[in-house]
């Protein structure tokens, strides 16, 4: 099966059709609203940690790595006792953090960065494919539907072209349209033996950040793709056969719009619960501080040692604070090994409910 993949930028093909521009307008508004709402959260890491969990879970589920929020919670606390699927998801979140930190520092995305992200996901250093023979098959029929570039030299040529396209400003085409093109191109190059899908979905969000369309990695398409999985793979094939990108671009733009609006709802729920907890802490206790409130929402769980360090208080005082919050119904507590863990049930349930 001959590889028909073009280099970027795509030439002699209309990308900004009337239908695409109509959807682009709605998508741009939704994404701009998300960027603005996200800025109202005083500690961006609260959003990143919370929303990354669902992305890690959903992106892994596309690759048939399935687990529950409860298992992920356990994996965060005690990785050594976690099941393999939950470990994969926690590692996926680390890979997103790694990619985010890399582009914040460098302001560009390189081939080595992409390899580094994939290594974090797959726990190996196999790197770019060296051995020919990789094909994309229809899982139902086992029919070969696409043959990506085969030799390492050709793959590297395509990857060099791709990162050049990512890092150079193409002012003539809207960056949101380019997200769709970049995702199509990366998945079509299929540069790794494993982890292409998850790596490609991380590249999507890193590109949006590079272009200033969003400030932090809080927007993801994996839930949308799961809901529209057959269309996702069907449009890949349609685009490869026809070289018409309109339906593919509209699909990605609709996904960005839908997930932007959904993420806004999550942010608003977290903000509301933080405001409510702030009110209760001020009125019913003497332990309120901005640092304590943010520490309680930084992750699904916290520990005495963490609160002690954040607030510069004793172990005994930190435990007293946390036990007080258990009595108020904001936290639950359990002994795991030698440590007592305090779980933010409110935050946990917001993220869990957002996954359905």
VOSEFI-219447 format. One record per atom (N, C-alpha, C, CB): x, y, z. Coordinates in steps of 0.05 Angstrom, whole numbers, plus 32768, in hexadecimal, padded with zeros to 4 digits. Glycine has a CB too. Example, Ala and Ser with C-alpha at 12.3 -4.5 7.8 and 13.67 -1.06 7.14 Angstrom:
81087F8E809C;80F67FA6809C;81087FBE809C;80E27FA780B5;81017FD3808E;81117FEB808F;81028001809D;811A7FF48072;
This chain:
80117FE88000;800080008000;801280198000;7FED80008019;800F80297FEC;802080407FE8;801A80567FFC;801E804B7FCC;802F80638008;802B8079801A;80278093800A;8043807C802D;801080A0800F;800A80B98000;800D80D18011;7FEE80B77FF4;801A80CF8028;801B80E6803B;802B80FD802F;802780DC8055;802081148030;802D812C8026;803D8139803C;80198140801A;8050814A8035;805E815A8049;804D8173804E;807A8162803F;805381808065;80458199806C;805581B18064;80408199808B;804881C8805E;802B81CC805E;801E81BE8047;802581EA805E;800581B7804B;7FF581AB8035;7FF081BF801F;7FDA819F8040;7FF681B78007;7FF381C97FF0;7FDC81C17FDE;800D81CA7FE0;7FD181D57FD1;7FBC81D07FBD;7FA381C37FC8;7FC781C07FA6;7F9F81C57FE2;7F8781BA7FEF;7F7A81D08000;7F8D81A08000;7F6181D57FFC;7F5381EA800C;7F4D81E08028;7F3981F27FFE;7F5981EE803B;7F5581E68057;7F3F81F88064;7F6F81E88067;7F3F8211805D;7F2C82248069;7F1382268058;7F39823F806D;7F0382118056;7EEA82118048;7ED582208058;7EE081F48042;7EBF8226804C;7EAA8235805A;7EA082268072;7E92823A8047;7E9D820B806F;7E9481FB8086;7EA981FB809C;7E8F81DE807C;7EC281F98095;7ED781FA80A9;7ED8821580B8;7EF381F5809C;7ED6822B80A9;7ED6824580B5;7EBE824A80C7;7ED7825B80A0;7EA7823F80C0;7E90824280D1;7E94823480EC;7E77823580C3;7E9F821C80EB;7EA5820D8104;7EBC821A8113;7EAB81F080FE;7ED082258105;7EE782328111;7EDE82498123;7EFA823B80FC;7ECA8258811A;7EC1826F8129;7EB682668144;7EAB827E8119;7EA682518145;7E9B8247815E;7EB1823B8170;7E8682328159;7EC4822D8164;7ED982218173;7EEB8236817F;7EEA820E8161;7EF2824B8170;7F038260817A;7EF6826E8192;7F0982758164;7EDC82738191;7ECE828081A7;7ECF826F81C0;7EB1828681A0;7ECA825581BD;7ECA824381D4;7EE6824081E1;7EC0822781CC;7EFA823F81D0;7F15823C81DA;7F1E825681E8;7F29823581C4;7F17826D81DD;7F1E828781E9;7F1082898204;7F16829E81D7;7EF782808206;7EE98281821F;7EF6826F8234;7ECB8278821C;7EFF8257822B;7F0D8245823E;7F2782528248;7F14822B8230;7F36825F8236;7F4F826B823F;7F4982818254;7F5D82788226;7F3482908250;7F2D82A58263;7F24829A827D;7F1882B78257;7F128286827D;7F08827A8296;7F1F826D82A5;7EF28265828F;7F3182608298;7F47825282A5;7F58826682B5;7F5982448291;7F5B827F82AB;7F6B829382B9;7F5F829C82D3;7F6E82AB82A7;7F45829682D8;7F39829D82F1;7F41828B8308;7F1A829D82EE;7F4C82748301;7F5682618316;7F71826B831F;7F578244830B;7F748271833A;7F8D827C8344;7FA5826A8340;7F8A82838360;7FA182508343;7FB7823D8340;7FB2822B8328;7FBB822C835A;7FBF82308312;7FBA822082F9;7FC0820382FD;7FCB822C82E3;7FD281FC830F;7FD981DF8313;7FC181CF831D;7FF081DD8326;7FAF81DC832A;7F9681CF8333;7F8781C4831B;7F8481E28344;7F8481D58307;7F7681CD82EE;7F8581B882DF;7F7181E582DC;7F9F81BD82DC;7FB081AA82CC;7FAF818F82D8;7FCD81B482CB;7FB3818C82F2;7FB3817182FE;7F99816482FC;7FBB8174831C;7F8381738301;7F6881678301;7F60815E82E5;7F54817B830C;7F63817082D2;7F59816A82B7;7F6B815682A8;7F57818482A7;7F85815782AF;7F97814382A2;7F8F812682A9;7FB3814882AC;7F84812282C0;7F7D810682C8;7F6880FB82B4;7F71810682E4;7F54810A82AE;7F4080FF829B;7F4B80FC827F;7F288112829A;7F5D810F8277;7F69810C825C;7F7A80F3825C;7F7A81248256;7F8A80EF8270;7F9B80D78272;7F8B80BE8271;7FAD80D7828B;7F7580BE827F;7F6380A68280;7F5680A18265;7F4D80AA8295;7F4B80B78259;7F3D80B4823F;7F5080AE8228;7F2D80CD8239;7F6780BB8227;7F7A80B68212;7F8480998213;7F9280CA8213;7F88808F822B;7F918074822E;7F7B80608227;7F9B806F824B;7F628068822C;7F4C80568226;7F4980528208;7F3280628232;7F4F806781F8;7F4F806481DB;7F61804D81D3;7F57807F81CD;7F77804A81E1;7F8B803581DB;7F85801B81EB;7FA7803E81E1;7F6C801981F6;7F6380018205;7F717FFD821F;7F667FE981F4;7F7A8013822B;7F8680128246;7F70801E8259;7FA180238249;7F61800D8266;7F4980158274;7F4C80118292;7F318006826A;7F44802582A2;7F44802382BF;7F30803782CA;7F61802982CB;7F2E803982E4;7F1B804B82F1;7F2980628300;7F09803A8305;7F1980768307;7F24808C8316;7F2E80838331;7F0F80A28319;7F208070833D;7F2980668357;7F4480598356;7F1580538363;7F49804A8340;7F63803D833C;7F7980528337;7F6280288326;7F7280668328;7F85807C8322;7F8D808A833C;7F798090830E;7F79808F834D;7F7E809B8367;7F92808A8377;7F64809E8377;7F8E80708377;7FA0805E8386;7FBC805F837A;7F9580428386;7FBD8061835F;7FD780618351;7FE6807B8358;7FD3805E8333;7FD88091835B;7FE580AA8362;7FF280A8837E;7FD180C18361;7FE4809A8390;7FED809983AC;8003808483AF;7FD6809183BE;7FFF806C83A4;8013805783A7;80178049838C;8009804283BC;80288055837B;802D804A8360;8036802D8360;8042805A8352;804480258375;804F80098376;80397FF48378;80628006838E;80217FFC8383;800B7FE98386;7FF67FEC8370;7FFE7FED83A1;7FFA7FFE835D;7FE680048349;7FE57FEE8333;7FEB801F833C;7FCD7FEC8327;7FCB7FDA8310;7FD87FE682F8;7FAD7FD2830A;7FE07FD682E4;7FEF7FE182CD;7FE17FF782BE;7FF57FCA82B9;7FC67FF582BA;7FB7800982AC;7FB8802482BA;7F9A800182A7;7FB5802482D4;7FB6803D82E4;7FD2804982E3;7FAE80388301;7FE6803882E4;8002804382E2;8006805182C7;8016802C82E5;7FFB804582B2;7FFD80518297;7FF1806D8297;7FEF803F8282;7FDA807082A4;7FCC808982A4;7FDB809E82B4;7FB0808682AF;7FE6809682CB;7FF680A982DB;800F80B182CB;7FFE809C82F6;801B809E82BC;803280A582AC;802A80B78294;803F808B82A1;801380B4828A;800980C58274;800880E2827E;7FEE80BB826A;7FFD80E58297;7FFC810082A2;8018810C82A5;7FED810082BD;802B80FC82AD;8047810582B0;8052810D8294;805880EF82BC;804A80FE8280;805481048265;8049811F825B;804B80EE8251;803081258262;8024813F825B;803481558269;800681408262;803981528283;804881658293;8063816A8286;804A815D82B0;80708154827E;808B81568272;808A81668259;8096813A826D;807681608247;8074816F822F;806E818C8233;805E8163821D;805D81928247;805681AE824D;806F81BD8257;804081AE8263;807E81B18269;809681BE8273;80AB81C2825D;80A281AD828A;80AD81AF824B;80C081B28235;80BA81CA8223;80C181988224;80A181CD821C;809A81E3820A;809A81FE8218;807F81DE81FC;809481FD8232;809582168242;80B282208242;808B8212825E;80C5820E8244;80E182158246;80EC821D822A;80F181FE8251;80E6820D8216;80F2821081FB;80E2822281E8;80F681F681EF;80C8822481EC;80B6823281DB;80B4822681BF;80C0824F81D8;80BE820E81BC;80BB81FE81A3;80B781E181AB;80D382028190;80AE81D18197;80AC81B4819B;80BE81A68187;808E81AA8198;80D181958191;80E481888180;80DE816A817D;8100818C818B;80EB815D816A;80E881408168;80F181328181;80F98136814F;8107813B818D;8111812F81A5;80FC813281BC;812B813B81AE;80EE814981BD;80D9814D81D1;80C3813881CD;80CE816981D0;80BB813481B5;80A6812181AF;80AF810481B6;809E81228191;80C880FE81B0;80D380E481B7;80D380E181D6;80EF80E081AC;80DA80F681E3;80DC80F58201;80C080F1820D;80E78110820C;80AC80FD8201;809080FA820B;808780DD8206;807D810D81FC;808E80D281EF;808680B681E9;809580A281FB;808C80B081CB;80AE80A88201;80BD80978213;80B08096822E;80DA80A08215;80A680AC8237;809980AE8252;8080809D8252;809380CB8259;8072809D823B;8059808E8239;805E80708237;804980978221;807280688228;8076804C8221;808C803E8232;807D80498204;809A804D8242;80B080428253;80C580338243;80A3802F8268;80CB803D822C;80E18031821C;80EF8047820C;80D7801B820A;810680418201;8114805581F1;8117804B81D4;8130805B81FD;8103803D81CB;8103803381AF;8105804A819B;80EB802281A9;80F9806081A1;80FB80788190;80EC80748176;8118807E818A;80F580838162;80E880838147;80EB8066813B;80F580988134;80D6805D812D;80D780438121;80EF803F810F;80BD803E8111;80FC80288112;811380218101;810E800A80EF;812B801A8113;80FB7FF980F6;80F57FE180E7;80DC7FE480D7;80F37FC980FA;80DD7FDE80BD;80C47FE080AC;80B07FCB80B4;80CC7FDC808E;80987FCE80AB;80837FBA80B0;806B7FC480BF;808F7FA480C0;806C7FDD80C9;80557FE880D8;803F7FEF80C4;805D800180E8;80277FE680CB;800F7FEC80BB;7FF87FF280CE;80087FD580A7;7FE4800080C4;7FCC800680D3;7FB67FF480C8;7FC3802480D1;7FAA7FE580DB;7F957FD180D3;7F7A7FD880DE;7F9D7FB580DC;7F657FCF80D0;7F4A7FD080DA;7F477FBA80EF;7F357FCC80C2;7F427FC28108;7F417FAE811D;7F2C7F998119;7F3D7FBC8138;7F167FA1810C;7F007F8E8108;7F067F7980F2;7EE77F9D8101;7F137F8280DC;7F187F7080C6;7F357F6780C3;7F0F7F7D80AC;7F477F7480D1;7F647F6F80CF;7F6F7F7880B4;7F6A7F5280D4;7F5F7F8780A5;7F687F91808B;7F7C7FA9808F;7F507F9A807A;7F917FA9807F;7FA47FC08080;7F977FD78072;7FBF7FB88072;7F937FED8081;7F8680058076;7F99801B8070;7F70800E8089;7FB1801A807B;7FC480308077;7FE08026807D;7FBD80498087;7FF3802E806D;800F80288072;801E80428076;801C8017805B;80278048808F;803580618094;8051805F8088;8037806780B2;806180758088;807C8075807E;808B805E808C;808B80908083;809D8051807E;80AA80388088;80C7803C8092;80A980238073;80D780498082;80F4804A808A;80F88061809E;8105804F8071;810B805D80B0;8111807180C4;8118808C80B7;8127806780D7;8127808B80A2;812F80A38094;811780B3808B;8141809D807D;810480A6807E;80EC80B38074;80DB80BD808B;80DC80A18062;80D880AD80A1;80C980B680B8;80D680CF80C4;80C9809F80CE;80F080D080C6;80FE80E780D1;80FA810080BF;811C80E180D5;80F980FB80A5;80F481128093;80D9811E8098;80F681098075;80C5810C809B;80AA811580A1;80A8812380BC;809680FE80A0;80B6811880D0;80B5812480EB;80C3813F80EC;80C2811180FF;80D9814180DE;80E7815B80DC;80D4817080CF;8101815980CB;80C7816880BA;80B3817980AC;809D818180BF;80A8816C8093;8093816D80CF;807D817280E2;8085818680F7;8074815880EE;809C81838104;80A38195811A;80A981B1810F;80BB818A812A;80B481B280F7;80B881CC80EA;809D81DA80E7;80C681C980CE;808981CB80DE;806E81D680DA;806281DF80F5;805C81C180CC;806781D0810A;805C81D68124;806881F0812E;806281BF8138;808281F4812A;8091820A8136;809182248126;80AD8201813B;808A8222810D;808A823A80FC;806D824580FB;8094823480DF;806B825F80FD;8050826B80FC;8046826C80DF;805182888108;802E826080DB;8022826180C1;8009827380C3;801A824380B7;800E828C80C0;7FF982A080C6;7FE2829E80B2;800482BC80C5;7FE68291809C;7FD1828F8088;7FBC827B808F;7FDD8289806D;7FC2826980A2;7FAF825480AA;7FAB825680C8;7FB9823880A2;7F92825680D2;7F8D825880EE;7F99824080FD;7F6E825980F3;7FA582458115;7FB2822F8124;7F9F8218812B;7FBE823A813D;7F86821E812F;7F7382088135;7F6F81F5811E;7F588214813E;7F7182008106;7F7081EE80EE;7F8A81DF80ED;7F6C81FF80D4;7FA081EC80F4;7FB981DE80F3;7FBB81C78108;7FD081F280F9;7FAD81CA811E;7FAC81B48132;7FA2819A8124;7F9A81BB814A;7F8D819D8114;7F8181868106;7F95817A80F2;7F67818E80F8;7FA3818C80E4;7FB7818380D0;7FCE817580DE;7FC1819B80C0;7FD8818180F4;7FEF81758103;7FE8815A810E;7FF881888119;7FCF81588119;7FC7813E8125;7FC58128810F;7FAC81418134;7FB9813080F9;7FB7811D80E2;7FD3811580D9;7FA8812A80CB;7FE5812880D7;8000812280CC;800F811080DF;800F813C80C8;800F811680F9;801E8106810C;801480EA810D;801D81128129;7FFA80E6810E;7FEF80CB810F;7FF480BC80F5;7FD180CC8115;7FF580CB80DF;7FFB80BE80C5;801880B680C3;7FF380D080AE;802A80C680CE;804780BF80CF;804A80A680E0;805880D780D9;803C80A680F7;803C808F8109;805980878110;802E807680FC;8068809A811C;80858097811E;808F80828132;809180B18125;807E807A8145;80878068815A;807A804C8156;808080738175;808780398163;807B801E8163;8061801E8174;808F8009816E;8061802D818A;804A802E819C;8047804A81A6;804D801A81B3;802F805181AF;802A806B81BC;8025808281A9;8041807181CD;8021807D8190;801C8093817D;800380A38183;801B80888160;7FED80958189;7FD480A3818F;7FD680B581A6;7FBE808F8193;7FE180AB81BD;7FE280BB81D5;7FF680D281D2;7FEA80A981ED;800D80CC81C4;802080E181C0;801480F781AE;803A80D681B2;800680EF8199;7FF981028187;7FE681148195;7FEC80F48171;7FD7810981A8;7FC3811981B6;7FD0812C81CA;7FAF810781C6;7FE7812581D4;7FF7813981E4;8001814F81D3;800E812A81F3;800B814981BB;8014815D81A8;7FFF817281A2;801E8150818E;7FE6816981A0;7FD0817C819B;7FCF819381AF;7FB5816D819B;7FCF818C81C9;7FCD81A081DD;7FE781B181DF;7FC7819381F9;7FFE81A581DB;801781B481DB;801781C981C5;802F81A181D9;800C81C281AE;800B81D58198;7FF981EC819F;800181C7817E;7FE281E781AB;7FD081FD81B3;7FDD821081C6;7FB681F281BF;7FED820581D8;7FFC821581EB;8012822681DD;800882048202;8020821981CB;8035822781BC;802A823F81AD;8043821481A9;8012823C81A3;800682518193;7FF6826581A4;7FF38245817E;7FF7826181BE;7FEA827581D0;7FCC827381D1;7FF2829081C8;7FC0825E81C6;7FA3825B81C6;7F99825281E1;7F9B824781B1;7FAB824781F1;7FA4823F820D;7FBE8240821C;7F978222820E;7FBC82458236;7FD582498246;7FE082308253;7FCF825D825B;7FCE821E8259;7FD682058268;7FC981ED825B;7FCF82088286;7FD481D58261;7FC981BD8254;7FAF81B38261;7FDD81A68255;7F9981C1825B;7F7F81BA8267;7F6981B38253;7F7681D08279;7F7181B28239;7F5C81AB8225;7F6581928216;7F5881C38211;7F54817E8215;7F5B81658208;7F44815A81F8;7F648150821D;7F4B814B81E3;7F36814081D1;7F2F812381D6;7F40814481B5;7F3D811681E8;7F3980F981EA;7F1D80F081F1;7F4C80EE81FF;7F0F80FF8203;7EF380F78209;7EE280FA81F0;7EE981098220;7EE6811081E1;7ED7811481C8;7EDD80FE81B4;7EDE813081BC;7EF680F681B2;7EFD80E0819F;7EF080C681A7;7F1C80DD819E;7EF080C081C1;7EE380A781CB;7EC580A781C3;7EE680A481EA;7EB880BE81C7;7E9B80C081C0;7E9680BE81A2;7E9080DB81CB;7EAA80C58192;7EA780C58175;7EBD80B58168;7EA780E3816A;7EC3809E8174;7EDB808E816C;7EDA8084814F;7EDE8077817F;7EC3807A8147;7EC1806F812C;7EC480858117;7EA680608128;7EB9809D811E;7EBC80B4810C;7ED980BC810A;7EAA80CB8115;7EE780BC8121;7F0380C48122;7F1480B3810F;7F0E80C1813F;7F1180998111;7F21808780FF;7F17808880E2;7F21806B810A;7EFC808B80E0;7EF1808C80C5;7EFA80A480B5;7ED3808C80C6;7EFC80BB80C3;7F0580D480B6;7F2380D380AF;7EFF80EC80C8;7F3380C580C0;7F4F80C080B8;7F5080B3809D;7F5D80AF80CD;7F41809E809A;7F42808F8080;7F36809F8069;7F3380758083;7F2180AE806F;7F1580BE805A;7F2880D38050;7EFB80CC8064;7F3680E08062;7F4A80F5805B;7F6180E9804C;7F5481038075;7F6B80D18054;7F8180C48046;7F7980BD8029;7F8A80AB8055;7F6080B58026;7F5780AC800B;7F5180C37FF9;7F3F809A800E;7F4580D88004;7F3B80EE7FF3;7F4D81077FF3;7F1F80F67FFC;7F5E81098008;7F6E8121800B;7F5D813A8010;7F8081257FF3;7F4481368018;7F32814C801F;7F31814E803D;7F1581478013;7F3B81648048;7F3E81678065;7F2681748073;7F578177806A;7F12817C8064;7EFC818C8070;7EEF817D8087;7EE88192805B;7EE681658083;7ED781578098;7EE9815180B0;7ECB813D808D;7F03814A80AB;7F16814580C0;7F1A815E80D1;7F30813B80B5;7F1E817580C4;7F23818E80D3;7F0B819580E4;7F2A81A580C0;7EF3819380D8;7EDA819A80E6;7ED7818780FE;7EC2819780D4;7EDD816E80FB;7EDC815B8112;7EEE81648129;7EE4813E8109;7F07816B8123;7F1981748138;7F10818E8144;7F368177812D;7F0781A18134;7EFD81BB813E;7EE581B78150;7EF681CD8126;7ED381A68149;7EBB81A0815A;7EC481948174;7EA8818D814B;7ED881838173;7EE38177818C;7EEF818C819E;7EF881628185;7EFE819F8193;7F0A81B481A3;7EF481C581AF;7F1E81C58192;7EE081CC81A0;7EC981DC81AA;7EBB81CE81C1;7EB581E28194;7EB481B581BC;7EA581A581D0;7EB481A281EA;7E9E818A81C5;7ECE819B81E8;7EDE81978200;7EE581B1820E;7EF7818781F8;7EE781C781FF;7EEB81E1820C;7ED481E7821E;7EEF81F781F6;7EBB81E48213;7EA381EA8223;7EA181D7823B;7E8A81E88212;7EA881BE8237;7EA781AB824E;7EBC81B28263;7EAB818E8243;7ED381BA825B;7EE881C1826E;7EE181DA827D;7F0381C5825F;7ED381ED8270;7ECA8205827E;7EB781FD8295;7EBB8218826B;7EA681EA8290;7E9381E082A5;7EA381D482BD;7E8081CB829A;7EB881C582B7;7EC881B982CC;7ED681CF82DC;7EDD81A682C0;7EE181E282CF;7EEE81F882DD;7EDB820782EF;7EFB820C82C9;7EC3820C82E5;7EAF821B82F4;7EA7820A830D;7E96822182E3;7EA481F0830A;7E9D81DF8321;7EB381E08336;7E9881C28317;7ECC81DD832D;7EE281DE8340;7EE481F9834E;7EFD81D88332;7EE0820E833F;7EE18229834B;7ECB822D835F;7EDF823F8335;7EB382238359;7E9C8225836B;7EA182168385;7E83821B835D;7EAC81FE8382;7EB181EE839A;7EC781FA83AB;7EB881D18393;7EDB8206839E;7EF0821383AD;7EE6822C83BC;7F07821C839A;7ED4823B83AF;7EC8825283BD;7EB7824983D4;7EB7826283A9;7EA8823383D0;7E97822983E6;7EA8822083FE;7E85821283DC;7EBE821183F8;7ECF8208840D;7EDC8220841B;7EE581F58402;7EE48233840C;7EF0824C8418;7EDC8258842C;7EF782608402;7EC3825A8424;7EAE82668435;7EAB8256844F;7E9382688426;7EAA823C844C;7EA6822A8464;7EBE822C8476;7EA2820D845B;7ED6822C846B;7EEE822D847B;7EF08247848B;7F07822A8469;7EE7825D847E;7EE88277848B;7ED3827884A1;7EE4828D8477;7EBB826D849C;7EA5827084AF;7EA4825B84C5;7E8B8270849F;7EAE824384BE;7EAB822D84D2;7EC5822484DE;7E9D821684C4;7EDB822E84D4;7EF5822684E0;7F07823E84E2;7F02821084CE;7F1E823A84ED;7F32824F84EF;7F4B824884DF;7F398255850C;7F48823784CB;7F5F822D84BD;7F62823684A0;7F5F820E84BD;7F5082488497;7F518250847B;7F6B825F8474;7F3982628474;7F758258845D;7F8A8268844F;7F8982618432;7FA78263845B;7F9182738421;7F92826F8404;7FA3825683FE;7F9C828883F5;7FBA8254840C;7FCC823E8407;7FC08223840D;7FE682428417;7FB182228423;7FA48209842B;7F8F82018417;7F97820C8447;7F7E8214840F;7F69820F83FB;7F75820483E1;7F58822883F6;7F89821183D7;7F95820883BE;7FA381ED83C1;7FAA821C83B4;7FAF81E883D8;7FBC81CE83DD;7FA881B883DD;7FCB81CF83F8;7F9081BD83E7;7F7B81A883E9;7F7081A183CD;7F6481B183FB;7F7281B383BA;7F6881AE839F;7F7E81A9838B;7F5781C68396;7F9781A98394;7FAD81A48382;7FAD81888376;7FC881A98391;7FA381758385;7FA28159837D;7F8A814D838A;7FBC814A8384;7F8281358381;7F6C8127838D;7F70812183AB;7F66810D837F;7F89812083B2;7F8F811883CE;7FA5812A83D9;7F9780FA83CF;7FA8812A83F3;7FBE813883FF;7FC881288417;7FB681558408;7FDE81318423;7FEA8123843A;7FF18137844F;800381138431;7FF5812E8467;7FFC813F847D;8017814D8477;7FFF812F8497;802A813F846C;8044814A8466;804281618451;80578135845C;802F815E843E;802C81728429;8021818C8435;801A81688412;800C818A8445;800081A18452;801481AE8465;7FE681998461;8023819D8473;803881A88485;804B81BA8476;804781908493;805581B0845F;806881BF8450;805D81D98443;807581AE843A;804481D68439;803881ED842B;80328204843F;801E81E5841E;802981FD8457;80218211846A;803682178480;800782098478;804C8207847F;8061820A8492;8056820784AF;806F8226848F;804981F184B3;803D81EB84CD;804781CF84D6;801E81EC84CD;804181C884EF;804981AE84F9;8038819784EE;804881AD8518;8042817E84F0;8033816784E8;8018816684F7;8043814D84ED;8019816B8511;8001816A8521;7FEC817E8518;8008816E853F;7FF581968512;7FE281AB8509;7FD781A584EE;7FF081C78509;7FE8819A84DC;7FDF819284C1;7FCA817D84C3;7FF6818984B0;7FCE816984D4;7FBB815384D8;7FA1815E84E3;7FC6813D84EA;7FA3817184F6;7F8B817D8502;7F7B818B84EC;7F9381918518;7F88819A84DB;7F7A81A884C5;7F6B819484B3;7F8E81B884B4;7F79817F84AB;7F6D816C8499;7F57815C84A6;7F838159848E;7F5A815484BF;7F45814584CD;7F2C815784D0;7F4F813C84E8;7F30817084D3;7F1A818384D5;7F0A818384BB;7F2481A084DC;7F18818284A5;7F0B8182848B;7EFD81678485;7F1F81888475;7F0781528491;7EF98138848F;7EDE813A849E;7F0A8121849B;7EDE814684B5;7EC5814984C5;7EB1815B84B6;7ECC815684E0;7EBB816E84A7;7EA981808498;7E9F8173847E;7EB7819A8491;7EAA815C8477;7EA1814D8460;7EAF81538446;7E858151845C;7EC581638447;7ED3816B842F;7EE881568426;7EDF81868432;7EF38149843A;7F0881358435;7EFF811A8440;7F23813E8440;7F0A81058435;7F0880EB8442;7F2580E38449;7EFB80D6842F;7F2780D0845B;7F4180C98465;7F4480AB8466;7F4680D58481;7F5C80A1845F;7F6280858462;7F8080818466;7F5980758448;7F86806C8474;7FA28065847A;7FAC80528464;7FA580588496;7FC1805B8456;7FCC804A8441;7FEA80468448;7FC980578424;7FF0802D844F;800B80288459;800F80368473;802180318444;802480468475;80298055848E;801E8071848D;804780558493;801380788476;800A80948472;7FEC80978472;8015809F8458;7FE380AD847C;7FC780B4847B;7FC280C68463;7FBD80C18495;7FB080BE8452;7FAA80CD8439;7F8F80DA843C;7FAA80BA8420;7F8D80F38433;7F7481028434;7F6C81088417;7F78811D8444;7F5480FF8410;7F4A810083F5;7F35811783F3;7F3D80E583EC;7F39812883DF;7F26813D83D9;7F0F813183C9;7F33815583CA;7EFA812983D7;7EE4811B83CA;7ED5812D83B6;7ED0811183E0;7ED4814683BC;7EC6815983AA;7ED4815B8390;7EC3817583B7;7EEE81608390;7EFD81618377;7EFD81478368;7F1A816A837D;7F0081318377;7F008117836B;7EE68112835C;7F0481018380;7ED081198368;7EB68114835B;7EB181268343;7E9F81178370;7EBB813F8344;7EB88151832D;7EC581458315;7EC3816D8334;7EDE813B8319;7EED81308302;7EE2811682F9;7F0B812D830A;7ED98106830C;7ECD80EC8305;7EB480F082F5;7EC880DB831E;7EA2810282FE;7E89810782F0;7E8D811382D5;7E7781198301;7EA3812382D2;7EA8812F82B8;7EB0811B82A2;7EBE814482BB;7EB7810382AB;7EC080EE8298;7EA880DF828C;7ED280DB82A7;7E9080E68293;7E7980D78288;7E6880E98277;7E6880CC829F;
